[in-house]
Every structure is written in structure tokens, then in C-alpha cells.
Amino acid sequence: MSDFIVTSCSTADMPLEFFKSRNVPFVCFHFIMDGIEYEDDLGQSMPFEEFYKKISDGSKPTTSQVNAAQFVEFFEPLLKEGKDILHISLSSGLSGTYNSANIAREELMEKYPERKIMIVDSLGASSGYGLLVTSACDMRDGGSTIEETFQWLEENKLRVNHWFFSTDLTSYYRGGRISAASNIVGTMLHICPLLNMNHEGKLIPRSKYRGKKHVIEEIVARMEEHAENKLDYSGRCYISNSACYEDARKVADLIESKFHKLDGKIMINSVGTVIGSHTGPGTVALFFYGDKRID
């Protein structure tokens, strides 16, 4: 039995059953919608369908990260149980939560000097970050020590490729990432931006494509180009979607028709309420192990 526990933030956007079955406690971000604060608790407080419909109807959610005091409250019961903690955090390129976790660690190590708390900056988000959590659980369950698991994560986290496209530019406009004119023209011409996450854990626009069919083909082409062992990729592949399951399913079907050595069927998850507050509906994100991100 492992003597350490893997923990994460809710923004890993994995199903609740995953966290339960893999014994991964998670700490919740929060979001405010229509004046009411909710936990980002994997769709329990507000079902994903309702959340994205509210955004489509004009609601503009705001989000808040996990602060140091919340991390102390989250970590301390585990330390009292005699567990060492390996926490994997949402990318520092998107949130200050990694720093909050480290502040809590410093405070708790003074109180529990016999315990270990190790914090990994995933430099990832959504189920790409979830893919890293899965690997950590595999190592833990396989008998690796907390130090071995931490070292592997640090050496391999930039090999998790994150590719995203969006078919709805509304949230990009509301968030100030594109102008009103770009939103209008892009919507009229069915422009779909393709983005990925760079080595600093930040989202970077890479290309624009006209039409959903084209961008679906292009995101799969990126996997063909960058996946470990190319078409012989034998690792896991996850997809997240924000209220556009049919688009995600088309991506998964195309990948499964090309990559015949995948480790199981592709898991399709929902983009959670905190990440989804920024992407809005219409986003499909693809995650796999491959080339190391260098820019």
C-alpha cells in the first residue's frame, strides 16, 4: 500500500468517478454566476448542460482560484492521517494557484516536519492536466515512491500535448481576447481558431480555419505530427468538450480510425465550470503524450 496520496485541483476536469476510483482528493475552485457563488465540483452544484446554456443566454461567470488558507484546510486532514502528499496543480501560466499551494506547504511543513508535501506545476489544464494525474496514480499504484513519481512528472509534464479549437467565438470576445469586429466576421465566415499550450503553460493561438470539418481534420493532423511514435502511439488520449459532444466524438472517431494502438478507448470529458467560464461553449480540447513543448 502506497504511503503517499495524489491530490489535484478540480480544474483537471476528470469525471467524479475517476477521482473516487483512483483515490484522488481534489480541491475546488469557485465561480460566480448571476450573483451566486458555486464550487467547481465537477457538475454537482450546477450541471454542465445548465452552466453552458446560461452562458449562451448571456450570463458572464467569473472565477476565483484556491487560496493558501483553502489549501491548508484541504491538506491538513491528509497529513493528520499520516499521508505524504503529492499535489498536482493547474498551470501557473493560467492561475496563481500553484503559488498558493506552495505557501500552504511552507506553513504546514513547520507543523508537520515528519511529513512530505511535494507540489507539481502541471503546466497544463483540463483533461491534459488530468492525463498527468492519471500517470501519477499509475506510478503510485505500481509501487513508485513519492520522490520517484515527482521526478517523473517534472521530467515528462511538458510531453503532454494540449490542442484546442473553438467553434463559438462569443466568450473570446467577452473576455477581450478578440475585437467585436473579429467576432462578427469570424462568426459569419465560420472561423475556428486552433490553439495549443506552450512550455510556460499558456494558451497560444496557432492557426485559424474556416469551417468545423477543416479544424477537426487539422487537430487530428497535429496528433499525427506530434504524438509519441506518431501513428504507433500506444498511450492514453483524452478529449474535453464544452457543450459540443458531437464535435468531440467526431475528433475521437477520426483518431481511433488512424491510431490503432491506443491504450483503450478515448475518454471524452466535459470542460469544467471554471475552465469553461473562459472558453465558453463550443471548445474541443485534445490531449496526448508526444513531443516536448519548447515554445
TISE-693038 format. One line per field, with one value per residue (C-alpha): residue number from 1; x, y, z. Coordinates in nm, 2 decimals, decimal comma. Layout:
<atoms>
k: (NUM ...)
east: (X ...)
north: (Y ...)
up: (Z ...)
</atoms>
This chain:
<atoms>
k: (1 2 3 4 5 6 7 8 9 10 11 12 13 14 15 16 17 18 19 20 21 22 23 24 25 26 27 28 29 30 31 32 33 34 35 36 37 38 39 40 41 42 43 44 45 46 47 48 49 50 51 52 53 54 55 56 57 58 59 60 61 62 63 64 65 66 67 68 69 70 71 72 73 74 75 76 77 78 79 80 81 82 83 84 85 86 87 88 89 90 91 92 93 94 95 96 97 98 99 100 101 102 103 104 105 106 107 108 109 110 111 112 113 114 115 116 117 118 119 120 121 122 123 124 125 126 127 128 129 130 131 132 133 134 135 136 137 138 139 140 141 142 143 144 145 146 147 148 149 150 151 152 153 154 155 156 157 158 159 160 161 162 163 164 165 166 167 168 169 170 171 172 173 174 175 176 177 178 179 180 181 182 183 184 185 186 187 188 189 190 191 192 193 194 195 196 197 198 199 200 201 202 203 204 205 206 207 208 209 210 211 212 213 214 215 216 217 218 219 220 221 222 223 224 225 226 227 228 229 230 231 232 233 234 235 236 237 238 239 240 241 242 243 244 245 246 247 248 249 250 251 252 253 254 255 256 257 258 259 260 261 262 263 264 265 266 267 268 269 270 271 272 273 274 275 276 277 278 279 280 281 282 283 284 285 286 287 288 289 290 291 292 293 294 295)
east: (0,00 0,14 0,23 0,15 -0,16 -0,20 -0,42 -0,52 -0,74 -1,09 -0,97 -0,82 -1,17 -1,19 -1,52 -1,61 -1,59 -1,22 -1,13 -1,32 -1,18 -0,82 -0,83 -0,75 -0,89 -0,94 -0,97 -1,24 -1,20 -1,51 -1,71 -1,98 -2,27 -2,57 -2,45 -2,44 -2,11 -2,07 -1,80 -1,63 -1,72 -1,74 -2,10 -2,26 -2,36 -2,46 -2,49 -2,27 -2,57 -2,73 -2,40 -2,33 -2,69 -2,67 -2,35 -2,53 -2,82 -2,58 -2,45 -2,09 -1,93 -1,62 -1,38 -1,16 -0,86 -0,79 -0,61 -0,34 -0,59 -0,81 -0,51 -0,42 -0,77 -0,75 -0,40 -0,41 -0,66 -0,45 -0,13 -0,31 -0,39 -0,01 -0,01 0,25 0,10 0,19 -0,03 -0,05 -0,17 -0,33 -0,08 0,10 0,06 -0,31 -0,36 -0,18 -0,30 0,04 0,19 -0,10 -0,03 0,34 0,25 0,03 0,31 0,56 0,31 0,22 0,57 0,65 0,36 0,42 0,80 0,79 0,56 0,63 0,43 0,55 0,38 0,40 0,31 0,14 0,18 -0,14 -0,52 -0,84 -0,81 -0,45 -0,37 -0,59 -0,37 -0,08 -0,28 -0,36 0,01 0,09 -0,18 -0,04 0,31 0,18 -0,02 0,28 0,48 0,68 0,79 0,66 1,01 1,02 0,67 0,75 1,07 0,89 0,62 0,87 1,06 0,76 0,49 0,59 0,53 0,16 0,03 -0,27 -0,45 -0,78 -1,03 -1,34 -1,65 -1,80 -1,61 -1,85 -1,66 -1,33 -1,50 -1,65 -1,31 -1,14 -0,93 -1,07 -1,24 -1,61 -1,53 -1,33 -1,61 -1,87 -1,65 -1,53 -1,88 -2,00 -1,72 -1,73 -1,37 -1,24 -0,91 -0,67 -0,46 -0,22 -0,04 0,32 0,61 0,51 0,16 -0,01 -0,26 -0,12 -0,33 -0,16 -0,39 -0,74 -0,95 -1,27 -1,53 -1,57 -1,48 -1,15 -1,04 -1,14 -0,91 -0,63 -0,64 -0,60 -0,32 -0,14 -0,16 -0,03 0,27 0,34 0,23 0,49 0,58 0,34 0,06 0,20 0,11 0,02 -0,06 -0,38 -0,57 -0,83 -1,07 -1,26 -1,56 -1,77 -2,13 -2,02 -2,00 -2,08 -1,77 -1,56 -1,70 -1,60 -1,24 -1,23 -1,37 -1,12 -0,83 -0,94 -0,96 -0,60 -0,43 -0,48 -0,25 -0,41 -0,43 -0,80 -1,08 -1,05 -1,21 -1,43 -1,49 -1,66 -1,47 -1,55 -1,72 -1,40 -1,21 -1,55 -1,61 -1,32 -1,37 -1,75 -1,94 -1,80 -1,45 -1,29 -0,95 -0,73 -0,46 -0,19 0,18 0,42 0,69 0,82 0,67 0,96 0,78)
north: (0,00 0,34 0,57 0,89 1,03 1,21 1,52 1,77 2,07 2,04 2,20 1,87 1,82 1,44 1,26 1,24 0,86 0,89 1,08 0,83 0,52 0,64 0,78 1,14 1,40 1,73 2,09 2,30 2,63 2,86 3,05 3,32 3,32 3,56 3,68 3,33 3,16 2,79 2,53 2,40 2,05 1,85 1,95 1,86 2,21 2,31 2,05 2,13 2,15 2,42 2,60 2,63 2,72 3,01 3,13 3,10 3,30 3,58 3,50 3,60 3,38 3,49 3,26 3,25 3,04 2,83 3,04 2,94 2,91 2,68 2,46 2,44 2,33 2,07 1,93 1,92 1,63 1,41 1,49 1,40 1,06 1,01 1,06 1,23 1,44 1,48 1,76 1,84 2,20 2,38 2,56 2,86 3,01 3,04 3,08 3,17 2,85 2,68 2,96 2,93 2,56 2,63 2,90 2,64 2,38 2,61 2,67 2,31 2,17 2,37 2,20 1,85 1,83 1,45 1,46 1,53 1,77 1,79 2,03 1,99 2,27 2,07 2,35 2,20 2,24 2,05 1,68 1,73 1,80 1,50 1,29 1,38 1,30 0,96 0,88 0,98 0,74 0,46 0,51 0,53 0,21 0,04 0,10 0,41 0,64 0,99 1,11 0,89 1,00 1,36 1,34 1,16 1,42 1,70 1,53 1,45 1,71 1,91 1,60 1,63 1,80 2,03 2,12 2,32 2,46 2,66 2,69 2,97 3,30 3,47 3,40 3,50 3,84 3,88 3,80 4,07 3,82 3,93 4,25 4,30 4,31 3,99 3,82 3,93 3,85 3,52 3,41 3,50 3,31 3,02 3,08 2,83 2,92 2,63 2,69 2,49 2,53 2,63 2,54 2,81 2,66 2,95 2,92 3,03 3,08 2,89 2,89 2,98 2,75 2,81 2,55 2,28 1,99 2,15 2,23 1,88 1,73 1,97 1,90 1,52 1,61 1,77 1,45 1,26 1,50 1,53 1,21 0,98 0,72 0,90 0,67 0,39 0,59 0,35 0,58 0,73 1,00 1,23 1,48 1,76 1,94 2,24 2,15 2,02 1,64 1,56 1,76 1,58 1,25 1,32 1,40 1,08 0,87 1,01 0,94 0,59 0,52 0,63 0,53 0,15 0,10 0,35 0,24 0,19 0,40 0,77 0,93 1,22 1,45 1,78 2,11 2,21 2,52 2,72 2,65 2,67 3,02 3,13 2,91 2,92 2,66 2,52 2,42 2,08 2,00 1,71 1,57 1,30 1,23 1,34 1,59 1,81 2,16 2,40 2,72)
up: (0,00 -0,10 0,18 -0,02 -0,18 -0,51 -0,50 -0,76 -0,83 -0,97 -1,29 -1,40 -1,55 -1,50 -1,41 -1,04 -1,07 -1,18 -0,86 -0,65 -0,81 -0,83 -0,47 -0,57 -0,34 -0,52 -0,40 -0,57 -0,75 -0,74 -0,99 -0,96 -1,20 -1,19 -0,84 -0,68 -0,59 -0,67 -0,63 -0,94 -0,82 -1,15 -1,23 -0,90 -0,79 -1,14 -1,42 -1,72 -1,95 -1,74 -1,70 -2,07 -2,15 -1,91 -2,08 -2,42 -2,28 -2,18 -1,83 -1,77 -1,50 -1,31 -1,13 -0,82 -0,76 -0,45 -0,19 0,06 0,35 0,15 0,07 0,44 0,51 0,22 0,30 0,68 0,73 0,50 0,69 1,02 0,86 0,83 0,45 0,24 -0,03 -0,40 -0,53 -0,90 -0,97 -1,25 -1,47 -1,32 -1,67 -1,61 -1,24 -0,91 -0,75 -0,77 -0,56 -0,31 -0,27 -0,20 0,06 0,23 0,21 0,39 0,66 0,71 0,70 1,01 1,19 1,04 0,98 0,96 0,66 0,29 0,07 -0,29 -0,54 -0,92 -1,15 -1,43 -1,68 -1,81 -1,79 -1,81 -1,90 -2,02 -1,66 -1,59 -1,81 -1,59 -1,27 -1,43 -1,48 -1,12 -1,00 -1,22 -1,07 -0,71 -0,76 -0,92 -0,61 -0,70 -0,42 -0,39 -0,49 -0,80 -0,90 -0,85 -1,05 -1,34 -1,35 -1,36 -1,64 -1,85 -1,79 -2,10 -2,31 -2,25 -2,57 -2,55 -2,87 -2,86 -3,11 -3,07 -3,30 -3,09 -3,06 -2,82 -2,50 -2,67 -2,75 -2,40 -2,24 -2,45 -2,65 -2,98 -3,10 -3,18 -3,55 -3,53 -3,35 -3,61 -3,92 -3,76 -3,68 -4,03 -4,20 -3,95 -3,85 -3,59 -3,41 -3,33 -3,01 -2,80 -2,47 -2,47 -2,24 -1,99 -1,96 -2,15 -2,43 -2,77 -3,09 -3,37 -3,67 -3,80 -4,01 -4,20 -4,11 -3,84 -4,07 -4,16 -3,80 -3,69 -3,96 -3,86 -3,48 -3,56 -3,80 -3,51 -3,32 -3,62 -3,62 -3,25 -3,08 -2,93 -3,21 -3,44 -3,57 -3,34 -3,03 -2,76 -2,47 -2,34 -2,52 -2,36 -2,51 -2,32 -2,47 -2,36 -2,46 -2,80 -2,75 -3,12 -3,23 -2,97 -3,08 -3,45 -3,33 -3,13 -3,42 -3,66 -3,42 -3,34 -3,72 -3,76 -3,43 -3,37 -3,07 -2,83 -2,46 -2,45 -2,60 -2,60 -2,28 -2,36 -2,06 -2,01 -1,97 -1,61 -1,49 -1,41 -1,74 -1,92 -1,78 -2,00 -2,31 -2,32 -2,52 -2,84 -2,74 -2,81 -2,65 -2,74 -2,51 -2,56 -2,48 -2,75 -2,84 -2,56 -2,57 -2,63 -2,73)
</atoms>
